[in-house]
Amino acid sequence: MKVLANDGVSQSGIDALEKAGFEVITTTVAQDQLVDYLNKNEINVLLVRSATKVRKDIIDNCPSLKIIGRGGVGMDNIDVEYAREKGIKVINTPAASSGSVAELVFAHLYGSVRFLHDANRNMPLEGDSKFKNLKKAYAGGIELRGKTLGIIGIGRIGQATAKIALGVGMKVLVFDPFIEEVEIPLEFYDGQTVQFKLKTVSKEELLKNADFITLHVPAQKEYVIGKKELDQMKEGAGLINAARGGVIDEVALVEALESGKLAFAGLDVFENEPTPAMKVLMNSKISLTPHIGAATGEAQDRIGQELADQIISILK
């Protein structure tokens, strides 16, 4: 049995698969050459992250393919239902990266309320000549404790984000059209656990009352946050997106930042990946990362191991 990890897989996943008798190939094959490669090498399992797309052309033309695996949560880069109709198993790792993505949300939040993203741009340029000016410019920071975090989408990553917010001492508002109430267990290092029950509120209530909003939703056909929603948000609020590019109207977002309606935004994902709009990249009020929400060693180890366990269970 052969496995092609086209977008890479952790060593823990490779080790587990090889121990079970699989041959693991980590060559990155170009999208337009993938069908030919899969057929020539009789690949049985194709593992991808977000870069490789698995559409009908691959599903229809690669008879050796038995499993398509997505290292992560969202599977919008895979024609999931079509693959399953053709008898191909489609798997993912919905829980493995939740904590890492949630921590990145708070990296953007903590950095933004203290202007770290902008200070780190300007200190190397002007720190020696305009130290006092920069100190004054970045002196208006705020604390997260006591503020309200609005979470749109309370699946696994949304819940992991809520845990951090509650631990920080924030109030949490939740909107999710599919969930009425969620129970969040907050676990501490010494074994203590505190349970929080969060009832979902309307999207309008969340937009109106949250100091900061973070999105944890799948890819959508329409914007989750467009001009209408931005207008409903509090003056000076902050917005974080570590979910999917295209759920925020980036043109409207830049306008809201430039007008002062929003104080900042944090983006890990973009409408036009891998070539985000220059207006977004150059905006000093946006904290930027290149789609690295799940890119921690711990998350990748969990993803690799979880994929391996599922593959072995299905094929062995």
N, C-alpha and C positions, 0 to 999 in steps of 0.2 A: 504494500500500500504506500502511495506517495502523497506527500503533503507539500503544497507550495504556499509558503507564507510571503505573499507578494509585497506586503507592506511591513514585513518584519514580524517577529514574535520573540518573546523573552527566552532566555536560556533555560529557565525552569520549564517552560512549555516544550522546548525542543528536547530536553532531557527526558521528560515524561513520555513523549511520543516515541522517541527512539528506544526507550526501555521497553515499550509495548510492541516494538517491531516495525514501526513506521520509518520510512525514509523522509527526512525533512529537508526541503530545499528553500533557501532564503534569498535566492536570486530575485531582483526586482525586474519584472518584465513590463515593457511599455504596453499601455492599454491596447493599442492597435495590433500588437503582436501576441496578445494573450491567448486567443483561440488556437492559433497555430502551436504555441508552446505547450498548452495544456494537452493537446492531442498528440503531439510528437512524443511527449514524456509520459503520457497516460496518467495524468494527475487525477487522483481520487478525491482530494480535499483541497479546496482553495480558501485560504485565510486572507482577509483583508482588514484594513482599518477604514479611514475615510477617503484615502487617495484613489484606490482602485474601484471602478464601477463594474458591477456584475449585472448586466442587462440581458435581454432576450437573446442577443447574438451569441453570447457565451453559453447560456443555458440550452439553447437549441442545438448548438454545434459541437458540444463537448460531451460525448456519450460516456466517457469514463468518470465524469464528475458525480460524486455521491453526496458530498457535503460542501456547503458554503458557510464559512464562519466569519463573523464580524467581531473583531476585538474591540468591544465597546458597547454602547447602548443603541444609538440610532442606526437604523438599517435603511435609510432613504437612498443609499447608494447601491442597493440591491433590489431587484425585482422579486421580492420575497414570495408573494402569493403565486406568481407564475412559476417560480422554481419549485415550489411545493406541489403545484399541480402536475409538474413533470416528474415527480417522485424524488426530487433532491431535497435533502434535509437542510434547513437553514437555522443556524444557531448564533447566539451572541452571548455577551457577558454583562447583563444589565446591572449587576451589583458591584462588580469589581473595581470600577473607577469612581464611584460616587464620592468617596471621601476626598480624593485628590481634586476633583472638580470643585467641590464645596470649598476646599482650602484656597483654591485659586480665586474664587469669588471674593473671599475675604482678603486675599493679597491685594486685589484691585481696590476693595473698599478701604482697607487701612492705608494703602498707599495714596489713594485719591483724597481722603479727608485731611491728609497731611502734605499734599502736593508733591509726594515723592517722585512721581513720574515726570513732573516738570522740573523739579529741583535737580534731578539726576541728569537732565539735559543741559541745564544752565550752569550748574556749579563748575564743571570742567571748563566751560567757556569764560565765565565771568566771576568765578568764586574768589579769585585772587585780587581782582580789581574792583568788584562791586559787592563785596561780602555783606555790607550793611544794607544795601538796597535789596538784595535777595532775602536777607533775614526779615526785613519788613514785608516783602511781597508774600512770604510764606508763613506769616505770623498768625493768620486767621484760621488755624486748624480747628477741627471739632472732634469730639469723642463719639464713638459708636455706642457706648453704654447709655442706655436710657432712650435711644432713638428707636424708630419703628422701621423694620425691614419688611417689605412686601415681597412675597414669593409667588410668582405666577407659574403654576405647575408643581404639584407636591408629590411627584413620584419619588423614586429612590434618591436622586440627586437633590431634589428640592427638600426632602426630609433630612438629608445629611447637612444641607446648608442651614436648615432650621435649627439643628442641634448646635451648630457653632454659634448661631445668633443668640439662642437661649443661654448658652454658656457665657457669652460675652455680657449678657444682661440687657439684651434688646427685647423689645416687644415685637411679635411676629404676626403679620397678617398674611392670610393664604387665600389665593383664588385658584380653583381648579374645577372646570365644568363637569368632571366625572367623579368627584369625591366630595362628600359632605363633611366628613370629619376624619382626622388622622391622629393617631397616638404616637407621640415622639418619646422614646426612651433616651434619657440623657445619662450615659454611663460615665463613672469616674474611675480614676486609677486604682482606688482602694476597694472597688467592688460595689460601692453604693450606686443606686440607680434612682433617678427621679423621673416620673412619668408626666408628660404634658399632653393635654388634649387640645387640639387646634381645630376649631370649626371654620370652614371656609366662608368667605364673605364674597360679595359681588365684586366684579372687576372694577366697577366705578368707585366703590368704597375704598378698595385697595389703592387705586390710583390717587384718590383724593387725600388719603391719610398717611401714606408711607413716605418716610424721609428718603429711603433708598429702595429701589426695586431691582430684583434679579429674576431673570427668565430661565425656566427649566422645562422647555416644551420641545416637542419634535418639530421637524420641518413643516411649514404651513404653506398653503396656497396664497394666503393673504397675510399682511403684516399683523402681528400681535400688538405691536406698538407702532402706531403711525402718528400723523399730526394731531388727529383727534385725541388720542390717548395722551400724547405729550402735553397738550393743552390742559388736560384734566389733572396732571400731576402737580404737586406742590411746587411753589417757587423755590428754586435753589436745591431741588432734589438731585439725586444721583441715580444712574441707570447702569446695570451690569448685564452683559450677555455672554455667557459661556456655554450656550446651548447649541444653536444652529444659526448660521448666517442666513439672512433673509427674513428673520422674524421681526426685525426692527427696520423701519424706513430710515436709512442712513442720511438721506438728504434732509428729511425733517429733523433728524437728530442733530445734525450739524447746525441747522438753523436755530434750534432750541438752545444749543450751547452758546452760539454767537450772540443771541439775544439776551442771555442771562437767565432764561427760564429754567434751564438745568445748570447745576454747578459743575458737574462732571459726568463722564461715562467711562466704563471699563469694557473693552471688547476683546474677547479671545477668538471670536468667529466673525466672519464678514460676508456681505452680500456677494462679493466677487473674489472668492478664493481661487487660486493663490495670488491674485493681483488686486488687493484692496484699493479702493478709491484714494487718490492722493490727498483729497480734502479731509479724509478721515485720518490718514496716517500723519498728516502735518498739523492736526489740531492739538493745541497745547492743553486742552481740557480733557483729552481722551487718553486713558491709560491703555496701553496696547500690549498684547501677547499674540504669538502666531499659532493659534489653535493648539495649545499645550495642556488643556484641562486634565487629560488622563496621563500626561507624560511625566509620571514619577516612577522611580524604580519599583516601589511597592505595588502600585497599581498595575504596572506591566507584568510583574511576577504573578499577581492574582489573575490577570487576564489570560496569560499563557497557560497557567495551570488549569484554569477553568475550561478553556477551550480544549486542552488535551484530555481532560476528564470526560467531557462530552463526546469527543471524537472516539475515544477508546470505548466508551459505553455503547455507542451506536454501531461501530464497525467490528468490535471484538466480542 
